[in-house]
C-alpha cells in the first residue's frame, strides 16, 4: 500500500508480520511473547493464540528454550496467526512439522484469514499446503515467471497421468512409475483423458524447464501485466 517497511514506522509494522524458519524470540515462553510483543499489534488475540497452542498440544507457559525445532515452529505459527495482521509472510512454515501438524496448520490458515487479509507463503514443498492456495507466483533469478489464480490455472491447463507418451503435451515428467503431463483442456478432451487436480509441483517444474514458454502461452497470462506493481531488484544473498 505504498508504505516503506524499512523505515520501521509503527503504523506499518503493526499491519504485517514475517515468520521465517529461524525467527525466535529470546523470551521465556509464549505467554511472555504475547505480553511483551503482542501489545504492538492492535488486533492480536491472546485467546486465539492459546486456543491454537492447545491445538498443537503446547502450553503457553512451556519454555521456548526447551522446545524441539518442530514444537517451537508450531508455537510461533500459533502466535503469528493470532496477530490478525493485514499481511502475514510465512517462509517455509511447515519445516519441522509432522503430517498431523501440517493438517492442523491448514485448518488454522483457513480459519484465521478473511477477504481483508493476505497470507503469502514462500515454500519449496508445495504439496504441504497445495489445496488451500488460491494463487501462485513463480520466480526464477529475480524474474517473475507466473502470477496466476489457481482457478484460472485449472481452467486453462489439464493435468493428467498415464503410462505412455501423450501427443501434444506441453510438458511431461516420469515420476513414481507414471507419466505426469500438462496439456490444454481441448487436447485432453480430444484424447478422452480425464484431468486430475491442479498439480502445482509439476507446474513449477514445467516453468523451470525449456517448455516454460509453451505453458505460459497456454495460460495466456502476462505476469507483469497482472502484477505490475512488483519490482524485482537484485539483492545480495
Residue pairs with C-beta under 8 A, 6 or more apart in sequence:
3 9
3 11
3 12
3 15
4 12
5 12
5 13
5 16
10 40
13 40
14 40
14 41
14 42
14 85
15 85
15 86
15 87
16 85
16 86
16 87
16 88
16 89
17 41
17 80
17 83
17 85
17 87
17 88
17 89
18 89
18 91
19 76
19 77
19 80
19 88
19 89
19 90
19 91
19 93
20 91
20 92
21 73
21 91
21 92
21 95
23 76
24 64
24 72
24 76
25 33
25 37
25 64
27 33
27 36
27 37
27 64
28 63
28 64
29 60
29 61
29 62
29 63
29 64
30 49
30 53
30 58
30 60
30 61
30 62
30 64
30 75
30 78
30 79
31 60
31 61
33 64
33 79
34 44
34 46
34 49
34 60
34 79
38 44
38 46
38 49
38 79
38 82
38 83
41 83
41 84
41 85
43 83
43 84
43 85
44 82
44 83
44 84
45 82
45 84
46 82
48 81
48 82
48 84
48 112
49 60
49 78
49 79
49 82
50 60
52 77
52 78
52 79
52 81
52 82
52 108
53 59
53 60
53 75
53 78
55 78
55 104
55 108
56 71
56 74
56 75
56 77
56 78
56 101
56 104
58 67
58 71
58 74
58 75
58 78
62 71
62 75
64 72
64 75
67 75
68 96
69 95
69 96
70 96
70 97
70 98
70 101
72 96
73 93
73 95
73 96
73 97
74 97
74 101
74 105
77 90
77 93
77 105
77 108
78 108
80 88
80 90
81 88
81 108
81 109
81 112
82 112
84 112
84 117
85 117
86 116
86 117
86 118
87 117
87 118
87 120
88 113
88 117
88 118
88 119
88 120
89 120
89 122
90 119
90 120
90 121
90 122
91 122
92 122
92 123
92 124
92 125
93 105
93 121
93 123
93 129
94 102
94 105
94 123
94 125
94 128
94 129
97 105
97 128
102 128
102 129
105 129
106 129
106 131
106 132
109 119
109 129
109 132
110 132
113 119
121 129
121 133
123 129
126 133
126 200
126 201
126 204
127 200
127 201
130 200
130 201
131 197
133 150
133 200
134 149
134 150
134 151
135 147
135 148
135 149
135 150
136 146
136 147
136 148
136 150
136 153
136 200
136 203
137 144
137 146
137 147
137 223
137 227
138 144
138 145
138 146
138 147
138 203
138 204
138 207
138 208
139 145
139 232
140 207
140 208
142 232
142 233
142 234
142 235
143 232
144 223
144 224
144 227
144 230
144 232
145 207
145 208
145 212
145 216
145 223
146 203
146 207
146 216
146 219
146 221
146 223
147 221
147 223
147 226
147 227
147 230
148 219
148 221
148 223
148 226
150 198
150 200
152 219
152 221
153 198
153 203
153 219
154 197
154 198
155 185
156 184
156 185
156 218
156 219
156 220
157 170
157 182
157 183
157 184
157 185
157 198
157 203
157 215
157 218
157 219
158 182
158 183
158 184
158 185
158 187
158 188
158 193
158 195
159 180
159 181
159 182
159 195
159 196
159 197
159 198
159 199
159 202
159 203
160 166
160 180
160 181
160 183
160 188
160 193
160 194
160 195
160 196
161 178
161 179
161 180
161 181
161 196
162 178
162 179
162 181
162 193
163 177
163 178
163 179
164 179
165 172
165 179
166 172
166 179
166 181
166 183
166 191
166 193
167 191
168 183
168 184
168 187
168 191
169 181
169 182
169 183
169 187
170 181
170 182
170 183
170 184
170 206
170 211
170 214
170 215
170 218
171 181
171 182
171 202
171 205
171 206
171 209
171 211
171 214
171 215
172 179
172 180
172 181
172 182
173 179
173 180
173 181
173 202
173 205
174 180
180 199
180 202
182 199
182 202
182 203
182 206
182 215
183 193
184 218
185 195
188 194
188 195
203 215
206 212
206 215
207 215
207 216
224 230
